[in-house]
Amino acid sequence: MLVAFEHGDLRFPYIIGCLWSAAALPPILDPALQKREIRSKSGHTLAYDDSEGRQTVTLQSQGGHSIVLDDTAGAAKISITDSTTKFSVVIDLAAQKI
């Protein structure tokens, strides 16, 4: 339990939180929580994937155009794709090519 006192006065304690201990360990993170997404009202998305072996950030427009920043070990790529996926540009930093 984490306690604070109003103006430092011990007569007025407030419980403001709790702390983990050896007896009360924090919960194990659910692997599904390694992916996060923010979606706008019109359908644009910003997605983060921190899964083991796959670290990416994806920005996608409502129309389907996307930019993917891939930080997966050894990858270091930026991909830009149009909504039809017919056209794309990949910047591969490891291979030093576009």
Contact map, one row per residue, 1 for C-alpha under 8 A:
11100000000000111110000000000000000000000000000000000000000000000000000000000000000000000000000000
11110000000000111110000000000000000000000000000000000000000000000000000000000000000000000000000000
11111000000011111000000000000000000000000000000000000000000000000000000000000000000000000000000000
01111101000011110000000000000000000000000000000000000000000000000000000000000000000000000000000000
00111111111111000000000000000000000000000000000000000000000000000000000000000000000000000000000000
00011111110111000000000000000000000000000000000000000000000000000000000000000000000000000000000000
00001111100000000000000000000000000000000000000000000000000000000000000000000000000000000000000000
00011111110000000000000000000000000000000000000000000000000000000000000000000000000000000000000000
00001111111110000000000000000000000000000000000000000000000000000000000000000000000000000000000000
00001101111110000000000000000000000000000000000000000000000000000000000000000000000000000000000000
00001000111110000000000000000000000000000000000000000000000000000000000000000000000000000000000000
00001100111111000000000000000000000000000000000000000000000000000000000000000000000000000000000000
00111100111111100000000000000000000000000000000000000000000000000000000000000000000000000000000000
00111100000111110000000000000000000000000000000000000000000000000000000000000000000000000000000000
11110000000011111000000000000000000000000000000000000000000000000000000000000000000000000000000000
11110000000001111100000000000000000000000000000000000000000000000000000000000000000000000000000000
11100000000000111110000000000000000000000000000000000000000000000000000000000000000000000000000000
11000000000000011111000000000000000000000000000000000000000000000000000000000000000000000000000000
11000000000000001111100000000000000000000000000000000000000000000000000000000000000000000000000000
00000000000000000111111111000000000000000000000000000000000000000000000000000000000000000000000000
00000000000000000011111110000000000000000000000000000000000000000000000000000000000000000000000000
00000000000000000001111110000000000000000000000000000000000000000000000000000000000000000000000000
00000000000000000001111110000000000000000000000000000000000000000000000000000000000000000000000000
00000000000000000001111111000000000000000000000000000000000000000000000000000000000000000000000000
00000000000000000001111111100000000000000000000000000000000000000000000000000000000000000000000000
00000000000000000001000111110000000000000000000000000000000000000000000000000000000000000000000000
00000000000000000000000011111000000000000000000000000000000000000000000000000000000000000000000000
00000000000000000000000001111100000000000000000000000000000000000000000000000000000000000000000000
00000000000000000000000000111110100000000000000000000000000000000000000000000000000000000000000000
00000000000000000000000000011111110000000000000000000000000000000000000000000000000000000000000000
00000000000000000000000000001111110000000000000000100000000000000000000000000000000000000000000000
00000000000000000000000000000111111000000000000000000000000000000000000000000000000000000000000000
00000000000000000000000000001111111100000000000000000000000000000000000000000000000000000000000000
00000000000000000000000000000111111100000000000111100000000000000000000000000000000000000000000000
00000000000000000000000000000001111110000000001111100000000000000000000000000000000000000000000000
00000000000000000000000000000000111111000000001110000000000000000000000000000000000000000000000000
00000000000000000000000000000000001111100000111100000000000000000000000000000000000000000000000000
00000000000000000000000000000000000111110000111000000000000000000000000000000000000000000000000000
00000000000000000000000000000000000011111011110000000000000000000000000000000000000000000000000000
00000000000000000000000000000000000001111111100000000000000000000000000000000000000000000000000000
00000000000000000000000000000000000000111111000000000000000000000000000000000000000000000000000000
00000000000000000000000000000000000000011111000000000000000001000000000000000000000000000000000000
00000000000000000000000000000000000000111111100000000000000011000000000000000000000000000000000000
00000000000000000000000000000000000000111111110000000000001111000000000000000000000000000000000000
00000000000000000000000000000000000011110011111000000000011111000000000000000000000000000000000000
00000000000000000000000000000000000011100001111100000000111100000000000000000000000000000000000000
00000000000000000000000000000000001111000000111110000000111000000000000000000000000000000000000000
00000000000000000000000000000000011110000000011111000011110000000000000000000000000000000000000000
00000000000000000000000000000000011100000000001111100111100000000000000000000000000000000000000000
00000000000000000000000000000000011000000000000111110111000000000000000000000000000000000000000000
00000000000000000000000000000010011000000000000011111110000000000000000000000000000000000000000000
00000000000000000000000000000000000000000000000001111110000000000000000000000000000000000000000000
00000000000000000000000000000000000000000000000000111110000000000000000110000000000000000000000000
00000000000000000000000000000000000000000000000011111111000000000000011110000000000000000000000000
00000000000000000000000000000000000000000000000111111111100000000000011100000000000000000000000000
00000000000000000000000000000000000000000000000111000111110000000001111100000000000000000000000000
00000000000000000000000000000000000000000000011110000011111000000001110000000000000000000000000000
00000000000000000000000000000000000000000000111100000001111100000111100000000000000000000000000000
00000000000000000000000000000000000000000001111000000000111110000111000000000000000000000000000000
00000000000000000000000000000000000000000001110000000000011111111110000000000000000000000000000000
00000000000000000000000000000000000000000011100000000000001111111100000000000000000000000000000000
00000000000000000000000000000000000000000111100000000000000111111000000000000000000000000000000000
00000000000000000000000000000000000000000000000000000000000111111000000000000000001000000000000000
00000000000000000000000000000000000000000000000000000000000111111100000000000000011100000000000000
00000000000000000000000000000000000000000000000000000000000111111110000000000001111000000000000000
00000000000000000000000000000000000000000000000000000000011110011111000000000011111000000000000000
00000000000000000000000000000000000000000000000000000000011100001111100000000111100000000000000000
00000000000000000000000000000000000000000000000000000001111000000111110000001111000000000000000000
00000000000000000000000000000000000000000000000000000001110000000011111000011110000000000000000000
00000000000000000000000000000000000000000000000000000111100000000001111100111100000000000000000000
00000000000000000000000000000000000000000000000000000111000000000000111111111000000000000000000000
00000000000000000000000000000000000000000000000000001111000000000000011111110000000000000000000000
00000000000000000000000000000000000000000000000000001100000000000000001111110000000000000000000000
00000000000000000000000000000000000000000000000000000000000000000000001111110000000000000000010000
00000000000000000000000000000000000000000000000000000000000000000000011111111000000000000001110000
00000000000000000000000000000000000000000000000000000000000000000000111111111100000000000001110000
00000000000000000000000000000000000000000000000000000000000000000001111000111110000000000111110000
00000000000000000000000000000000000000000000000000000000000000000011110000011111000000000111000000
00000000000000000000000000000000000000000000000000000000000000000111100000001111100000011110000000
00000000000000000000000000000000000000000000000000000000000000001111000000000111110000011100000000
00000000000000000000000000000000000000000000000000000000000000001110000000000011111011111000000000
00000000000000000000000000000000000000000000000000000000000000011100000000000001111111110000000000
00000000000000000000000000000000000000000000000000000000000000111100000000000000111111000000000000
00000000000000000000000000000000000000000000000000000000000000010000000000000000011111100000000000
00000000000000000000000000000000000000000000000000000000000000000000000000000000111111110000000000
00000000000000000000000000000000000000000000000000000000000000000000000000000000111111110000000000
00000000000000000000000000000000000000000000000000000000000000000000000000000000110111111000000000
00000000000000000000000000000000000000000000000000000000000000000000000000000011110011111100000000
00000000000000000000000000000000000000000000000000000000000000000000000000000011100000111110000001
00000000000000000000000000000000000000000000000000000000000000000000000000001111000000011111000001
00000000000000000000000000000000000000000000000000000000000000000000000000001110000000001111100111
00000000000000000000000000000000000000000000000000000000000000000000000000111100000000000111111111
00000000000000000000000000000000000000000000000000000000000000000000000000111000000000000011111110
00000000000000000000000000000000000000000000000000000000000000000000000001111000000000000001111100
00000000000000000000000000000000000000000000000000000000000000000000000000000000000000000001111110
00000000000000000000000000000000000000000000000000000000000000000000000000000000000000000011111111
00000000000000000000000000000000000000000000000000000000000000000000000000000000000000000011101111
00000000000000000000000000000000000000000000000000000000000000000000000000000000000000001111000111
